[in-house]
Amino acid sequence: MNRPHSARMYDYYLDGKNSYPADQEAAEAVLRDFPQARTVARCNRAFLGRAVRYLATMGRIRQFLDIGTGIPTSPNLHEIAQSIAPDARIVYVDNDPLVLVHARALLTSRPEGATAYLDADLRDPEKILGSAEVRDTFDLSLPVALSLNAILHFIPDADDPYGIVQTLLDALPDGSHLVLTHATADFAPEQADKAAAVYQARGISVRARSLAEVERFFTGLDLAPPGLTVAHRWQPDNDAPDSELTDADVSCYAAVARRHLDR
């Protein structure tokens, strides 16, 4: 509670109520140099909603593995998926005790489907894949959507983020999808560097990546239209309020892609 946590800072950007003074101080320091942080968080959440609706409708995906869940913020992934497919099954994964408490209290499935919560770290993909929560919730003969939203930029190169993603994808069946957002400094480098310095000064590793670096996560996958783009430009709603936003305002890449075993 005395040290800021990225999930609670993210909740603060979204005007949530589940942060502590250390999180609020750090978030306000980010906002001074990177005032679009609230916009980035909002656009990331909006992309997640569109991606889940796309997968549940067009892809007929009924299983979602959401790693880096964060503080529950309605509508949550399972609420979106189960509004389309009540039998959808979701496993939420995070490593923050506060997230664990809120998730277990708030992330309640419809009776036709299921939700489970796993206390684990993205940097230990074998623990996630081998967990009872994943084995008992999913039918791993059927496709799974792997959701990695706004988490990989907290994994430094030394922890091999590309290898982590590949390990997770390799364990999923044909037709599974990767849903990913990632912070970038491509459009507002000076501001992004200052924001990163705030996190790093407080012990939170952060690594914004370029378009080419984010593209590597999708090697061998089939990107859904319009491909890898800035989050607010990925299949925007017709009445979206974000049409006037610039890429610098959002500073976050996003994409959905399908995995084929024969690739």
N, C-alpha and C positions, 0 to 999 in steps of 0.2 A: 504493500500500500504506500510505502514511502518512496518507491521508485516508479517512474512512469512506465506504462506498458502500451505497446502499439495498438492493441485492441481497444483499450479504454480511451486512448487519444482519438482513435477513429470514431468511437461512440460520441465523444465530445464534439468532433467536427459535424456530426449528424444531429447535434442538439439533444443527444441522449442525456440520461441522468445517472449513468453508472460509471462515473469516474471519480478519482480522488484528487486532492489538491496538487499532488506531484504530476498527475496526468494533465490537469488543467493548465498548470504553469508551463509545461513543455509544449502543449498544443498552442497556447497563446504565443509562445516564442516562435513557433513555426509560422503561425498566421501573420506575425509582424513582417516576416521576410517573404512569405509565400501565401498571400491572402486568398488565393484560389483553392486552398486545401479543402475548404468546405464544399466547393463546387466539384472538386475531384472525387471526394467521398460520395456526394450525391449522385454523380454520373456513374460511378462504379456500381452503386446499388441499383440504379435504373437499368444499367446494362445487364446485371445479373437477372433481374426480372424478365427482361426481353429474351435473354438466352434460355432461361428455364422454360418459358412459354413456347419458344421455338422448338426446343428439344422434346417437350412433352407432347406437342401438337404435330409438328412436321416429322420429327424423328421417332415418335412413339416410344421415347425413353421413359422407363418406369423406375429406374434405380439411379440414385444420385449420391456420390461420395464427396462431401463438402469439407475440405481441409482448410483450416484457418477460419473457422466459423465466425469468430468474434462475438461481441455482445448481441443477443437477439434484437433485431430491429424489424418490426412488422412492415410489409409482409415478408416473412422469412421464406427460405427456399422451399420448405415442405408445404407451406401454405399456398404458394404459387403453383407448384407441381400438382398438389392434390386438388386444387380448384379445377384443374383440367382432367386429371386422372386420380380419382380418390384412392386407388390402390397403389399409388407411388410409394416407394420405400426409400428412406433417406438415412444416411449415417453422417452425423456431424462430428468433426474432429477439431479439437483445439487443445492447447496446453496451458491455458490460464485458469486458475482455480475459480476466479470470479465468473468467467464464461461458463465453466462447468455448473456452477450453482444456478445461474440464470437459465441455461439451456435445459437442464433437467426439470426446472419448474415451468418453463414456458413453451418448450418445443414439443407439443403434444399432437400426436398423429390423429388423423381420422381413423375410425375403426377398420375401414377397408384396407388401409395401408399400414405403414410402420415408420417410426423414427427411433434412432438409437444415438447415443452420445459416447464418444471415445475420448478419453484424456490421453493424448499422444502428441508427439512433435513431428512436423513434416520431415524433419531431418532423420527420422527413423521409419522409413517407408515399410520395412519388413515387419515392424511391430503393428503398423496399421493394417497391412494386408493379412497378417496372421491372427488378427484379433477375433475374439468371439463375436464382437459386435458386427464386424463385416461378414464373417462366415454365417452367422445366424439370421442376419437381416436380408442379405442379398442371395440371389440365385446367380452364381458366377458363370453359368452357361448362357446368360442373357446379358445384353449390353448395359454398361454403366456409364454415366456421365461423371467425369472427374472434374470437380470445380475447385480451381485454385485462384481465387479472386483476391487481389491486393495483398498477397502474402510472399510471393517469390522475391520481391525487392527487399525483403528482410533476410534473405538467404545469401550470404556472401559467396563469392566464387570459390573460396577455399572449402566450402561445404558441398560443392559440386551440385548446384541446382539442376543442371541438365541431366545428370545421372539419376537424381531423385525422381524427376518427372518420368524419365524413361523406365525406371524400375516400377513405378506405379502403373504406367501404361502397359508394360509388358505382361502384367498380371491380369489385365482386363480382356474380355473376349472381343472377338471381331464385332465391329459396329459400335464399339464404345466411343465416347467423345471426350475431348479436352475443352474445358471452358476456362479461360485465363484472362486476367487483367494484370497489368504491370506498369508501375510508375516509370516515367521517362524524363530525361532532361533535354530531349531533342528540341523542345520549343521554347523553353524559358530556362536556359542553363544556369544563369547566375542565381536566379531565385531558387531553383531546384537544389543547387549546391549548398546554398545557405540553409535550406530546410533540412537537408541531409546532415549538415553539421550539427544542427540542434539535436537530432536523434542520436548521433554518434557521441556527442558530448555527454549524453545521459545513459550511455551504455547500450543503446539499441543500434545494432548493425543495420545499415540500409544501403542499397546499391541500385540506383536508377540505371536502366539499361536502354541502349539505343534500339532503333527499329530492327537492325540486323541481328542484334543480340536476342531480342524477343522472338524474332522469326525462328531462331534455332530450336526453341521449345516445340515448334510445330513441324520439325523435319519429318518427312515421310507421312504426314497426315493430310487429309483433304479438307481444306478450309471452306467453311460455309460462306456464302456471299454476305457481305462484300469483302471478305478476307480479313487480314490483320489491319486494323485501322484505329483511330482515336475513339475512345469508348462511346462518346455521344453520337458518333457517325455510324455505329454498327446497328443496322436495321432500325432506325429511329421510328418511333410512333408518329403517325401523321399529325397528331396534335401536340407533339413534344414541345416543351417550353425552351429547349436547348438549342434551337436552330441558330440563335445569334451568338452562341459561344464560339470562341476561337479554340484552336488546338492548344494554345498556351494556357487557356483557362482550364482545360481538362487534363492535359499532360499525363495521359494514361492510355496505353495501348490495350486493345481487347480483341478477342477472336474466339470462335467456336470451330472445332475441327473434328473430323471423323477418322477413326483408326481402322485400317484394313490389314489383316494378318498376312495377306499375300503381297504386301508392299515391302 
